[in-house]
Amino acid sequence: MNYLIDHKTQRIHKTAYAGDACRFNETPVEEREVSHDNDYVDVLIKTKGYMVCKNCYHSNSFIVE
């Protein structure tokens, strides 16, 4: 899984589901990071106070009605 880490807002996004609602595009590119290291993401959440993005982290984008 690829993650987009927004260091300005301390939010972690799943790149496959991230979109306009996440508002990460308001953060300067220098303050964003892409990673696929689950351990690194866990460290940010558990020790640095980062939070997952409610809009894309638990997304059900592929629901068929």
C-alpha positions as CSV (number, residue, x, y, z in Angstrom):
1,M,0.0,0.0,0.0
2,N,1.3,3.5,-0.8
3,Y,0.8,6.3,1.6
4,L,0.9,10.0,1.2
5,I,2.1,11.6,4.4
6,D,1.2,15.2,4.9
7,H,3.7,16.6,7.4
8,K,1.9,20.0,7.6
9,T,-1.4,18.6,8.9
10,Q,0.1,15.3,10.2
11,R,-2.4,13.2,8.2
12,I,-1.7,10.0,6.5
13,H,-3.6,9.2,3.3
14,K,-3.9,6.1,1.2
15,T,-2.8,7.2,-2.3
16,A,-5.2,4.8,-4.0
17,Y,-8.2,6.6,-2.4
18,A,-6.9,10.1,-1.8
19,G,-8.9,12.8,-3.5
20,D,-10.1,16.4,-3.3
21,A,-12.0,15.8,-0.1
22,C,-8.7,15.0,1.6
23,R,-7.4,18.5,0.9
24,F,-3.8,17.4,0.8
25,N,-3.2,19.4,-2.3
26,E,-3.3,22.5,-0.1
27,T,-0.1,21.4,1.5
28,P,3.2,22.4,-0.2
29,V,4.9,19.6,-2.0
30,E,8.0,20.0,0.2
31,E,5.8,19.0,3.2
32,R,4.4,15.8,1.6
33,E,6.1,12.4,1.5
34,V,5.2,9.2,-0.3
35,S,5.9,5.9,1.4
36,H,5.0,2.2,1.3
37,D,6.6,1.4,4.6
38,N,3.9,0.2,6.9
39,D,6.3,0.2,9.9
40,Y,7.2,3.9,9.3
41,V,3.6,4.8,9.1
42,D,2.8,3.0,12.3
43,V,5.7,4.8,14.1
44,L,4.3,8.2,12.9
45,I,0.8,7.3,14.2
46,K,1.9,5.7,17.5
47,T,4.7,8.1,18.5
48,K,4.5,11.3,16.5
49,G,0.7,12.1,16.8
50,Y,-0.1,11.6,13.1
51,M,-3.6,10.6,12.3
52,V,-5.2,8.8,9.4
53,C,-7.4,10.7,6.9
54,K,-11.0,10.0,7.5
55,N,-11.8,10.6,3.9
56,C,-9.5,8.1,2.2
57,Y,-8.0,5.7,4.8
58,H,-11.2,3.7,5.4
59,S,-12.6,4.4,1.9
60,N,-15.1,2.1,0.2
61,S,-14.6,3.7,-3.2
62,F,-15.4,0.5,-5.1
63,I,-18.9,-0.1,-3.7
64,V,-21.2,-1.1,-6.5
65,E,-24.9,-0.2,-6.1
